[in-house]
Amino acid sequence: MDWTKSVVLVTGGTGSFGKKFIKMMLDEYHPAKIIVFSRDELKQHEMRAAGYDDPSLRYFIGDVRDEARLRRAFDGVDVVIHAAALKQVPACEYNPSEAIKTNILGSSNVIDAAIDTGVKRVVALSTDKAVNPINLYGATKLAAEKLIIQSNAYAAGKNARFACVRYGNVVGSRGSVVPMFLKQRESGTLTITDERMTRFWISLEQGVRFVIRAVENMSGGEVFVPKIPSMTVADLARAVAPEAKLNVIGIRPGEKLHEVLISEDEARQAVELEDMFVVQPAETLWFGHDWEKRGKHLNDDFRYASNTNTEWLNVAEIRKIIAPIEADYLAGRLV
C-alpha cells in the first residue's frame, strides 16, 4: 500500500502507542493526512506543544463511545488504528461498566462507522490478557477481538477489512511497571507481586512497526502475534535497581503468574513465520487464509506462554532496553 496517498486515523491517538505511531508516520511514511482521535483536549494541546504540529496532522476531540462522532471523523479515512481503551486492570475491575462501554461497545462503534464510511483497513490493538482472561480488562479485550474479527462477515460486500494485533507488555508505556520501579528506587525498596512471575515484553517502537506491518499485509480476519522475549518481573526489578530490596506482596486480584499469547485451541488455526505467528480466522469462507502458504502449522498442543518461551532477556539485556526510559525519567520527561 502507498501510505503517501492514505488518510490515517488513530483512536486513542494521545496515548503512548498513538504518539509513537504518529511520530513514525510523520518521520518515515508521510501519509496524506493523519488524524488524532481522542477525548482529552489537554493531551491534544500537550501533543501540539511537544511539536506534533505537522501540516498533515489533524486533531479530533471525540470518544469511541459516540458512534456519530466516529462517523464524522472517519469520513474520507482509509486506515484506522484502533488503540483507544481503558487498560488499567484495577480501574477496570472497580469500574466494570465503564470498561465495557469503552473497550467493547466502543470497538463495536468503530466497526460500524468504518463499514458505513468506506474505511479500507482497520487494525485493532489487543493484549496477551485477552487469552484465557481472568480479569475484566482481559475479558473486554477478548470480546473486542471477537467483534473485530467477526466483523469481516458484515464487511464482505464492502471495502473494509478488519484484523487484530496481539502482543505483551510495552516497556515504558504509560502506566507500565518500569516508571513505577524507577520512582520506588528512590526509597530503596521495590514491590513485586511474585518472584516467579513472567511477562512478554516489547518496546514501543517494535509494537508500532509490527502494527504498520499488519496494516500492510492483512487480508482480513487475522490476529497477528509477534515473537517477543520473556523476562521475569524479579529480573526487571533488579535491572532497574540492583541494590534495592524486593518486597514481595503477593499476586493481586485479576493478575496471572504467567501470560499466554496463543492458546492450544488457537494453535489449530495458527501458522508460524520467522518472526511472528498468524492466527487465521476459523471461518473458512473468509479472507485471511493466504498465510497457509507462507508459514508452517503448529502442533496441536502448542501454547505460546511467557514461562515456556524459548527467548529470554537477562538482567544486562533488560538494562539496555530500559536505559532510554530511565534517561527520560531522570530528565523529567516521563510522567
C-alpha positions in Angstrom: 0.0 0.0 0.0 1.0 3.6 -0.6 1.0 5.5 2.7 1.6 8.8 1.0 -1.9 8.5 -0.6 -3.6 7.3 2.6 -5.6 9.1 5.2 -4.9 7.5 8.6 -6.8 7.9 11.9 -5.7 6.7 15.3 -8.2 6.3 18.1 -6.6 6.9 21.4 -4.0 8.9 19.5 -2.7 10.8 22.5 -1.7 7.6 24.3 1.8 6.1 24.4 1.2 4.0 21.3 -0.6 6.7 19.4 2.1 9.3 19.9 4.9 6.9 18.8 2.8 5.7 15.8 2.1 9.3 14.7 5.7 10.3 15.1 6.9 7.4 13.0 4.2 8.1 10.4 5.3 11.7 10.1 9.0 10.9 10.1 9.1 7.9 7.8 5.8 7.2 5.9 4.3 10.7 5.2 0.6 9.9 4.9 -1.6 12.4 3.1 -3.3 13.1 6.3 -3.2 11.7 9.9 -5.9 12.2 12.4 -5.6 12.1 16.2 -8.9 11.0 17.6 -9.1 11.2 21.4 -11.4 12.5 24.2 -8.8 14.6 26.2 -8.3 18.2 24.9 -5.4 18.8 27.3 -3.4 15.8 26.0 -4.0 17.0 22.4 -2.8 20.5 23.4 0.3 19.0 25.0 1.0 17.0 21.8 0.9 20.2 19.8 3.1 21.9 22.3 5.6 19.0 22.1 6.0 19.5 18.3 3.2 17.3 16.9 2.1 20.1 14.6 2.7 18.9 11.0 0.5 20.3 8.2 -0.8 16.8 7.6 -1.9 16.4 11.2 -5.5 16.9 12.4 -6.9 16.7 15.9 -10.4 15.4 16.6 -12.0 15.6 20.0 -14.3 12.6 20.4 -15.0 9.4 22.3 -15.3 5.9 20.7 -18.5 5.6 22.7 -20.0 8.2 20.4 -20.7 6.5 17.1 -22.0 9.7 15.4 -18.7 11.4 16.1 -16.7 8.4 14.8 -18.7 8.5 11.6 -17.8 12.2 11.2 -14.2 11.6 11.9 -13.9 8.5 9.6 -15.3 10.4 6.6 -12.6 10.0 3.9 -10.3 7.9 6.0 -8.5 4.9 4.5 -6.8 3.3 7.6 -8.0 3.2 11.2 -5.7 2.1 14.0 -7.9 1.4 17.0 -5.8 1.9 20.1 -8.3 3.6 22.4 -9.0 1.5 25.5 -9.3 1.5 29.3 -6.4 -0.7 30.1 -5.5 -0.4 33.8 -6.6 -3.7 35.4 -7.5 -2.3 38.9 -9.5 0.6 37.3 -11.4 -1.8 35.0 -12.2 -4.1 38.0 -13.5 -1.2 40.0 -15.4 0.4 37.1 -16.6 -2.6 35.1 -19.4 -0.9 33.2 -17.0 1.8 32.0 -14.5 -0.7 30.7 -17.3 -2.5 28.8 -18.6 0.8 27.3 -15.2 1.8 26.0 -13.5 -1.5 25.2 -16.4 -3.5 23.9 -19.1 -1.0 22.8 -16.5 1.5 21.6 -15.0 -1.2 19.4 -18.4 -2.1 18.0 -18.9 1.6 17.2 -15.5 1.7 15.4 -16.6 -1.3 13.3 -20.0 0.1 12.3 -18.5 3.6 11.5 -15.7 2.0 9.4 -18.0 -0.1 7.3 -20.5 2.7 6.7 -17.9 5.3 5.8 -15.8 3.2 3.4 -12.7 2.8 5.5 -10.5 0.1 3.8 -8.4 -1.3 6.7 -8.9 -1.4 10.5 -6.2 -2.9 12.8 -7.2 -3.1 16.5 -4.6 -3.4 19.3 -5.2 -6.3 21.7 -3.2 -7.9 24.5 -2.0 -11.2 25.9 -4.5 -10.7 28.7 -7.3 -11.4 26.1 -6.2 -15.1 26.1 -7.9 -17.2 28.7 -8.8 -13.9 30.6 -9.2 -13.9 34.4 -9.8 -10.1 34.8 -12.4 -7.8 33.3 -9.8 -5.9 31.2 -8.8 -9.2 29.5 -12.4 -10.2 29.1 -13.3 -6.9 27.4 -10.3 -7.2 25.1 -11.3 -10.8 24.2 -14.8 -9.5 23.3 -13.3 -6.7 21.3 -11.1 -9.2 19.4 -14.1 -11.3 18.6 -16.0 -8.2 17.4 -13.2 -7.1 15.2 -12.6 -10.5 13.6 -16.2 -11.4 13.2 -17.0 -8.0 11.6 -15.4 -9.3 8.4 -18.7 -11.2 7.9 -20.6 -7.9 7.7 -17.9 -6.3 5.6 -17.7 -9.0 2.9 -19.5 -6.8 0.4 -17.8 -3.6 1.4 -14.3 -2.2 1.2 -13.5 -2.6 4.9 -11.2 -5.4 6.3 -10.5 -5.9 9.9 -7.6 -7.6 11.8 -6.0 -7.5 15.3 -2.5 -7.3 16.6 -1.9 -9.0 19.9 1.3 -8.6 22.0 2.5 -8.4 25.5 3.5 -5.6 27.9 5.0 -2.5 26.3 8.2 -1.4 28.1 7.8 2.1 29.5 4.3 2.8 28.2 2.0 4.9 30.3 1.0 3.1 33.4 3.6 0.3 33.0 5.7 -1.1 35.8 9.1 0.5 34.7 8.2 4.1 35.7 6.8 2.8 39.0 10.0 0.9 39.7 12.1 4.0 38.9 10.1 6.0 41.4 10.3 3.3 44.0 14.0 3.1 43.6 14.4 6.3 45.5 13.1 4.6 48.6 15.5 1.6 48.3 12.6 -0.9 48.1 10.7 -2.2 45.1 7.4 -4.0 45.4 6.7 -7.1 43.2 3.8 -9.5 43.5 5.7 -12.8 42.9 9.3 -13.6 42.1 8.2 -16.4 39.7 6.1 -14.0 37.6 7.0 -13.8 33.9 5.8 -11.5 31.2 6.2 -11.0 27.5 7.9 -7.7 26.7 8.0 -5.5 23.6 9.4 -2.0 23.0 7.0 0.8 21.9 8.9 1.1 18.6 8.7 -2.6 17.9 4.9 -2.6 18.7 4.4 0.3 16.3 6.4 -1.3 13.5 4.5 -4.5 13.9 1.2 -2.8 13.6 2.3 -1.0 10.5 3.4 -4.4 9.0 0.0 -5.8 9.9 -1.8 -3.0 8.1 0.4 -3.5 5.0 -0.1 -7.3 4.9 -3.6 -8.1 6.3 -6.3 -9.7 4.3 -8.9 -9.6 7.0 -9.7 -11.8 9.9 -6.2 -12.4 11.2 -4.7 -12.0 14.7 -1.1 -11.1 14.3 1.2 -12.1 17.2 4.9 -11.1 17.2 7.6 -13.4 18.5 8.9 -11.5 21.5 11.1 -12.3 24.5 10.0 -13.1 28.1 11.5 -11.8 31.3 10.9 -12.4 35.0 9.5 -9.4 36.9 12.2 -10.0 39.5 14.9 -9.6 36.9 13.2 -6.4 35.7 13.3 -5.1 39.2 17.0 -6.0 39.6 17.8 -4.3 36.3 16.1 -1.1 37.5 17.6 -1.1 41.0 20.3 -3.7 41.6 20.8 -2.7 45.2 17.2 -2.3 46.2 15.3 -4.6 48.5 12.4 -6.6 46.9 9.2 -6.5 48.8 7.0 -9.5 47.7 3.4 -8.5 48.3 1.5 -11.4 46.6 -0.4 -11.7 43.3 -3.2 -9.1 43.1 -6.8 -10.0 42.1 -7.1 -10.4 38.4 -3.4 -11.0 37.9 -1.8 -14.0 36.3 1.5 -15.6 37.2 2.3 -16.1 33.5 0.7 -14.7 30.3 -0.3 -16.5 27.1 -0.3 -15.1 23.6 -1.6 -18.1 21.8 -3.7 -20.8 23.4 -3.7 -24.5 22.5 -7.1 -24.1 20.9 -6.0 -21.2 18.7 -2.9 -23.1 17.6 -5.1 -25.2 15.3 -5.8 -22.1 13.1 -2.3 -20.5 13.5 0.8 -20.6 11.3 4.3 -19.8 12.3 6.6 -17.5 10.3 10.1 -16.5 11.0 9.3 -13.6 13.4 5.6 -13.9 14.1 2.5 -16.1 14.3 -0.7 -15.5 12.4 -4.0 -16.8 13.9 -6.2 -17.3 10.9 -10.0 -16.9 11.0 -11.8 -20.1 11.9 -14.4 -19.5 9.2 -13.1 -21.0 6.0 -15.3 -18.7 3.8 -13.5 -15.6 4.9 -10.3 -13.8 3.9 -7.0 -14.2 5.8 -6.2 -17.8 4.8 -3.3 -17.0 2.4 -0.9 -17.4 5.3 -1.3 -21.2 4.9 1.2 -20.9 2.0 3.7 -18.7 3.8 4.1 -20.4 7.2 4.1 -23.8 8.9 1.4 -25.2 11.0 1.8 -25.5 14.7 1.4 -28.7 16.8 -2.0 -29.3 18.3 -0.6 -28.9 21.8 1.4 -25.7 21.0 1.0 -22.9 23.6 2.9 -19.6 23.4 3.3 -18.7 27.0 5.7 -16.3 28.8 7.0 -19.1 31.1 7.8 -21.6 28.4 9.1 -19.1 25.8 12.3 -20.0 24.0 13.6 -16.5 24.1 14.5 -14.8 27.4 16.1 -11.5 28.4 18.7 -11.5 31.2 19.3 -8.6 33.6 22.0 -7.0 31.4 19.8 -7.1 28.3 16.8 -5.6 30.2 19.1 -2.9 31.5 19.9 -1.8 27.9 16.2 -1.8 27.0 15.1 0.4 29.9 18.1 2.8 29.7 16.2 5.3 27.4 13.2 5.2 29.7 15.4 5.8 32.7 17.0 8.8 30.9 13.6 10.3 30.2 12.6 9.8 33.8 15.7 11.4 35.2 15.2 14.4 32.8 11.6 14.8 33.9 10.2 13.8 30.5 8.4 10.7 31.9 5.2 11.3 33.9 
